[in-house]
Amino acid sequence: MKTLMMIVLAAALCAGCATFEEAYYIDREFGQAQMESWNKMIAYPDGRYAGREPEGLDGIHAEPAMGVYHRSYTKEPTRGEVFQLGIIGR
């Protein structure tokens, strides 16, 4: 009798987990979520295009666009306070 109760209890515990559909959706969408998290780990995803001219623009028209792009990296970043306590900010 004790063995039968243990078998019924084990079957009920295993069947209880199978009734939820969350595991089905997690397993089905695991690959997509994993690839999204992997892509978010790349710090500068467009780095492979740095230093190249954009496709589809002539040299005359692309030169000002590339000049603005390169000048945007020459400015020194401003240093701001990350941690502030108080109501009034600067």
C-alpha positions as protocol buffer text, in pm:
chain_id: "A"
residue {
  index: 1
  type: MET
  ca { x: 0 y: 0 z: 0 }
}
residue {
  index: 2
  type: LYS
  ca { x: 285 y: 234 z: 86 }
}
residue {
  index: 3
  type: THR
  ca { x: 453 y: 169 z: -250 }
}
residue {
  index: 4
  type: LEU
  ca { x: 128 y: 229 z: -436 }
}
residue {
  index: 5
  type: MET
  ca { x: 79 y: 562 z: -258 }
}
residue {
  index: 6
  type: MET
  ca { x: 435 y: 668 z: -346 }
}
residue {
  index: 7
  type: ILE
  ca { x: 379 y: 580 z: -713 }
}
residue {
  index: 8
  type: VAL
  ca { x: 50 y: 774 z: -723 }
}
residue {
  index: 9
  type: LEU
  ca { x: 212 y: 1071 z: -548 }
}
residue {
  index: 10
  type: ALA
  ca { x: 510 y: 1072 z: -787 }
}
residue {
  index: 11
  type: ALA
  ca { x: 278 y: 1049 z: -1089 }
}
residue {
  index: 12
  type: ALA
  ca { x: 66 y: 1336 z: -956 }
}
residue {
  index: 13
  type: LEU
  ca { x: 373 y: 1555 z: -902 }
}
residue {
  index: 14
  type: CYS
  ca { x: 507 y: 1483 z: -1250 }
}
residue {
  index: 15
  type: ALA
  ca { x: 166 y: 1538 z: -1410 }
}
residue {
  index: 16
  type: GLY
  ca { x: 119 y: 1865 z: -1222 }
}
residue {
  index: 17
  type: CYS
  ca { x: 419 y: 2019 z: -1393 }
}
residue {
  index: 18
  type: ALA
  ca { x: 303 y: 1908 z: -1735 }
}
residue {
  index: 19
  type: THR
  ca { x: -28 y: 2092 z: -1717 }
}
residue {
  index: 20
  type: PHE
  ca { x: 128 y: 2438 z: -1733 }
}
residue {
  index: 21
  type: GLU
  ca { x: 185 y: 2582 z: -2079 }
}
residue {
  index: 22
  type: GLU
  ca { x: 457 y: 2829 z: -1975 }
}
residue {
  index: 23
  type: ALA
  ca { x: 728 y: 2569 z: -2023 }
}
residue {
  index: 24
  type: TYR
  ca { x: 601 y: 2506 z: -2375 }
}
residue {
  index: 25
  type: TYR
  ca { x: 631 y: 2874 z: -2468 }
}
residue {
  index: 26
  type: ILE
  ca { x: 970 y: 2909 z: -2301 }
}
residue {
  index: 27
  type: ASP
  ca { x: 1106 y: 2611 z: -2491 }
}
residue {
  index: 28
  type: ARG
  ca { x: 951 y: 2726 z: -2818 }
}
residue {
  index: 29
  type: GLU
  ca { x: 1090 y: 3080 z: -2796 }
}
residue {
  index: 30
  type: PHE
  ca { x: 1424 y: 2996 z: -2635 }
}
residue {
  index: 31
  type: GLY
  ca { x: 1626 y: 3031 z: -2954 }
}
residue {
  index: 32
  type: GLN
  ca { x: 1480 y: 3372 z: -3034 }
}
residue {
  index: 33
  type: ALA
  ca { x: 1535 y: 3504 z: -2680 }
}
residue {
  index: 34
  type: GLN
  ca { x: 1888 y: 3365 z: -2673 }
}
residue {
  index: 35
  type: MET
  ca { x: 1979 y: 3534 z: -3003 }
}
residue {
  index: 36
  type: GLU
  ca { x: 1831 y: 3867 z: -2888 }
}
residue {
  index: 37
  type: SER
  ca { x: 2032 y: 3859 z: -2567 }
}
residue {
  index: 38
  type: TRP
  ca { x: 2346 y: 3761 z: -2761 }
}
residue {
  index: 39
  type: ASN
  ca { x: 2298 y: 4055 z: -3002 }
}
residue {
  index: 40
  type: LYS
  ca { x: 2252 y: 4298 z: -2712 }
}
residue {
  index: 41
  type: MET
  ca { x: 2597 y: 4203 z: -2580 }
}
residue {
  index: 42
  type: ILE
  ca { x: 2769 y: 4358 z: -2883 }
}
residue {
  index: 43
  type: ALA
  ca { x: 2884 y: 4704 z: -2778 }
}
residue {
  index: 44
  type: TYR
  ca { x: 2905 y: 4863 z: -3123 }
}
residue {
  index: 45
  type: PRO
  ca { x: 2718 y: 4649 z: -3378 }
}
residue {
  index: 46
  type: ASP
  ca { x: 2786 y: 4887 z: -3669 }
}
residue {
  index: 47
  type: GLY
  ca { x: 3160 y: 4893 z: -3608 }
}
residue {
  index: 48
  type: ARG
  ca { x: 3226 y: 4690 z: -3920 }
}
residue {
  index: 49
  type: TYR
  ca { x: 3100 y: 4983 z: -4128 }
}
residue {
  index: 50
  type: ALA
  ca { x: 3324 y: 5245 z: -3965 }
}
residue {
  index: 51
  type: GLY
  ca { x: 3563 y: 5406 z: -4211 }
}
residue {
  index: 52
  type: ARG
  ca { x: 3367 y: 5298 z: -4517 }
}
residue {
  index: 53
  type: GLU
  ca { x: 3168 y: 5516 z: -4748 }
}
residue {
  index: 54
  type: PRO
  ca { x: 2795 y: 5454 z: -4750 }
}
residue {
  index: 55
  type: GLU
  ca { x: 2678 y: 5254 z: -5047 }
}
residue {
  index: 56
  type: GLY
  ca { x: 2468 y: 5437 z: -5300 }
}
residue {
  index: 57
  type: LEU
  ca { x: 2627 y: 5782 z: -5260 }
}
residue {
  index: 58
  type: ASP
  ca { x: 2875 y: 5940 z: -5497 }
}
residue {
  index: 59
  type: GLY
  ca { x: 3201 y: 6066 z: -5355 }
}
residue {
  index: 60
  type: ILE
  ca { x: 3092 y: 6429 z: -5382 }
}
residue {
  index: 61
  type: HIS
  ca { x: 2770 y: 6371 z: -5191 }
}
residue {
  index: 62
  type: ALA
  ca { x: 2911 y: 6121 z: -4943 }
}
residue {
  index: 63
  type: GLU
  ca { x: 3205 y: 6334 z: -4835 }
}
residue {
  index: 64
  type: PRO
  ca { x: 3003 y: 6587 z: -4627 }
}
residue {
  index: 65
  type: ALA
  ca { x: 2804 y: 6306 z: -4464 }
}
residue {
  index: 66
  type: MET
  ca { x: 3122 y: 6120 z: -4370 }
}
residue {
  index: 67
  type: GLY
  ca { x: 3276 y: 6446 z: -4245 }
}
residue {
  index: 68
  type: VAL
  ca { x: 2985 y: 6501 z: -4006 }
}
residue {
  index: 69
  type: TYR
  ca { x: 3011 y: 6139 z: -3895 }
}
residue {
  index: 70
  type: HIS
  ca { x: 3383 y: 6163 z: -3821 }
}
residue {
  index: 71
  type: ARG
  ca { x: 3351 y: 6504 z: -3649 }
}
residue {
  index: 72
  type: SER
  ca { x: 3093 y: 6358 z: -3411 }
}
residue {
  index: 73
  type: TYR
  ca { x: 3369 y: 6141 z: -3261 }
}
residue {
  index: 74
  type: THR
  ca { x: 3622 y: 6423 z: -3220 }
}
residue {
  index: 75
  type: LYS
  ca { x: 3430 y: 6602 z: -2943 }
}
residue {
  index: 76
  type: GLU
  ca { x: 3538 y: 6510 z: -2594 }
}
residue {
  index: 77
  type: PRO
  ca { x: 3248 y: 6353 z: -2403 }
}
residue {
  index: 78
  type: THR
  ca { x: 3115 y: 6561 z: -2118 }
}
residue {
  index: 79
  type: ARG
  ca { x: 3150 y: 6425 z: -1770 }
}
residue {
  index: 80
  type: GLY
  ca { x: 2831 y: 6426 z: -1570 }
}
residue {
  index: 81
  type: GLU
  ca { x: 2752 y: 6323 z: -1220 }
}
residue {
  index: 82
  type: VAL
  ca { x: 2588 y: 5987 z: -1214 }
}
residue {
  index: 83
  type: PHE
  ca { x: 2489 y: 5978 z: -848 }
}
residue {
  index: 84
  type: GLN
  ca { x: 2306 y: 6275 z: -704 }
}
residue {
  index: 85
  type: LEU
  ca { x: 2103 y: 6304 z: -388 }
}
residue {
  index: 86
  type: GLY
  ca { x: 1857 y: 6585 z: -342 }
}
residue {
  index: 87
  type: ILE
  ca { x: 1565 y: 6748 z: -511 }
}
residue {
  index: 88
  type: ILE
  ca { x: 1742 y: 7030 z: -695 }
}
residue {
  index: 89
  type: GLY
  ca { x: 1969 y: 6922 z: -979 }
}
residue {
  index: 90
  type: ARG
  ca { x: 2226 y: 7117 z: -1174 }
}
